[in-house]
Amino acid sequence: MILLTFNIINHHLQFRKNEQISDEENLKITENNVSSILRILENHHVLASFFIEISLVEKLKPLIKKIVSKGHEIALYNDNSEIAEIETVKRNTEDFIEKIIRGIRQKEVTISVNELKNLEFSYISNIENANILFPFKRLKRSTEIFEENGVNIIPESISPYSQIPYNDFVFQVVPLKFYQNMVVETIKNEDFVLIYMNSWQFTDLEKYRFQVPFYRKYNSGRKMENKLENFLQWMNENEFAFSRMKDFVF
């Protein structure tokens, strides 16, 4: 099973030297990027899960409505929010979309499993930092879903033959053929492959001069769109199944 996921995060804060781009323009860029992703997913009849940073949820309500209307899952992305803020955003968003939010993703784990369980999250998808060296470190850890206090903990996937993780940077820079081989080998050994990307990777960095590291500019924008198109086409041709995170866990 392929669990395809996208993070919608506040890259205006992540890349701190972007004072020349207003918050309004930054949100518009995010909306355009996600709209491109939605178009590609619809073209290939693929459903995915979108993890939206808590600080952006209120600002992106029309986009969230659009994502839900296409059949995709909405989940939350905790960057550095307190538990009270997470609870408020979760409840308000559930009322808005008229659906229960099952999942939350954290990069640097700050909120305990017990606290998240009390907010009625059913699964936690934790991811790790991805800089120029980390994605290619060979990792050896469990990739199996496990349960803690009634909550499913879903780790990042790792290719069993290369030990390379399936993070956003790896999808962007690794040649597609090699990435496809990673997927094939993983599916032979695991029940699922969890793939995630960030919506900002689809930004035209020639047009919008974000101060991003040089290695993050490679294959971004339209090239990222084309790569996702080709990847999904290959997946469908080889009859791989896709699932939203909440459906797979339950």
Sequence and secondary structure as in RCSB ss.txt:
>XXXX:A:sequence
MILLTFNIINHHLQFRKNEQISDEENLKITENNVSSILRILENHHVLASFFIEISLVEKLKPLIKKIVSKGHEIA
LYNDNSEIAEIETVKRNTEDFIEKIIRGIRQKEVTISVNELKNLEFSYISNIENANILFPFKRLKRSTEIFEENG
VNIIPESISPYSQIPYNDFVFQVVPLKFYQNMVVETIKNEDFVLIYMNSWQFTDLEKYRFQVPFYRKYNSGRKME
NKLENFLQWMNENEFAFSRMKDFVF
>XXXX:A:secstr
 EEEEEEE  HHHHSTT TTS HHHHHHHHHHHHHHHHHHHHHTT   EEEEEGGGGGGGHHHHHHHHHTT EEE
EEESS  HHHHHHHHHHHHHHHTS   EEEESS  S HHHHHHTT  EEEE     SSGGGS   S  S EEETT
EEEE   B TTT  B  HHHHHHS HHHHHHHHHHHHHHSS EEEEEEGGGGS TTTS     HHHHTT THHHH
HHHHHHHHHHHHTT  B  HHHHH 
